[in-house]
């Protein structure tokens, strides 16, 4: 499974990259709005830090506008993936961009049928938002199970990118289901490596050694 970090913050991206297991980055307009630098400048810097896929979201809501923005975004760096909202206008844009060999990430996916359509249109990634479904008392991971199952019935190349992850259990379940990618906030990245028994065990190993007078 690939790990992306879900942020537009350069320090957070550097910290995640430093862990040695970072494959890519996802951003969105809300995340970009938290930073002081203009979105395109941020993307340029992010692409210098991370050689893997960096999702950059369009702001237009009509197909023509999305395509114009996409052409502009892909000029920033070779690893830019254009993030497109999963609407009818977005579906048309994904198809047109696929025809031009431009990589896309279909975002704001909340149903298996949205996922099926964007795969047919050739999206490189589909981003189902599990946390936001959990927030309204739906089971976000059930959506991942549906999408992985449906894609496995056919020969789609679209990768399932689990988004809106809120905790390590989302990542665990995504891995059990065979999702291709998880995009996680830095806090969750840190939680994944932590285990209290590891810390307790390490303390004991070191104190036993010291007590025995070894150095
Ligand atoms: C994914 O690409 C989105 O940027 C992100 O995962 C949204 O997460 P949120 O629901 O925590 O805002």
Boltz pocket constraint, residues with backbone or C-beta under 6 A from the ligand:
constraints:
  - pocket:
      binder: B
      contacts: [[A, 6], [A, 26], [A, 27], [A, 28], [A, 107], [A, 127], [A, 129], [A, 131], [A, 132], [A, 162], [A, 163], [A, 164], [A, 165], [A, 183]]
      max_distance: 6.0
